[in-house]
Structures are given as structure tokens and as C-alpha cells.
Amino acid sequence: MSESDQELDARGLNCPLPILRAKKTLNGMTAGQTLKIIATDPGSVKDFQAFATQTGNELMDSSEANGEFHFLLKKGG
């Protein structure tokens, strides 16, 4: 996964907290910046796909390793 402008550790948080924290973090970022999120909630995979679609942000990458889910979101303009 490529470098990101900011990173959000949402491990141990269950839906909807990872999304809410990501939304709050993205609000403080400028368009084009990227946010890496690390979560442990399996539901976050579908949540972040829907979140990106609904908010106009781009889900650039999504992967899983050792029970952790990694997402890379690019803030839309």
C-alpha cells in the first residue's frame, strides 16, 4: 500500500465507529489527500465501499492481512 497523508487506527472499533472516525478525519483534509485506515471489524469492508460511493471519496485500495483490514481513501473534491 502506498504512503498516505494521514493514518487512522480504528482497530478494536466496531461499526459505525471506523466510518465516523474516517469521516471526521477526512473533514480536516484537503481534496486529493489520502487517508489510510486500519480496522479489525470485518463489516468495515462493505462499510468503506459504501462510504466512498456515498461521499464522493475514492477507495483506492482495500486489503486484509492477519485479521486487519487496510483501506486507502482519497478525499474527493
N, C-alpha and C positions, 0 to 999 in steps of 0.2 A: 504494500500500500504506500502511496506517495506521501510526501510530507504535507502537513496541514498547517493552516494558520493558527488554529486553536484545537484543543483536545478536551473532550468531556468524558469523565469517568462515571458511567452510570451503572457500574457493576453492583449487584445486590439490590437494585431498584426494580420494582415491578411496574407494569403498565398501570397508569399512563405516565409515570414519573420520568422515564427516559425521554419521551417525546416532549413533555413540558419543559424539562431542563434544556433540551436541544433548542426548543423554540425561543426560550429566554436568552440563551447564548447567541443564537443567530440574530436576534433583535439588536444586539450590540455590535454586530459585524457589518462590514460594507459589502456591497454586491461583488461577487466574484471571489470572495474569500472562501476558504474551505474549513469545515469542521469535522474532526474525527471523533466518533463516538464509540465507546467500548461498553457493551451491555452484556448481561447474563440472562436476561429474560427472553426465552425462545419466541415469545409473541412479538418481540420488538422487530423481527424481520418483516412481518406483514405491516406492522405499525409504521415503520420508517418508509416503506414503499408507498403507503397511502399518504403519509405526511408530505412526502416530496411532491406527489401528484397534486395534492390539495393546496399546497402553499407556493408552488412555482419554484421551489428549490430543486436542484438536481442531485439525485442519488447516484454518485459517480462510482461507488464501489460498495460491495457488501460481501463479507466473508465470515467464516466461522473457524475458530481454532481453539481446541482444548476447552470447549464449553463456553467460549466467549464469542460474542458477535461484534464484528467491527464494521462500521459504516463510515463512508466519506460523503458528506453533503457539501454541495457548492451553493452558496447563497445566490438566489436569483435577483434580478434587477427589478 
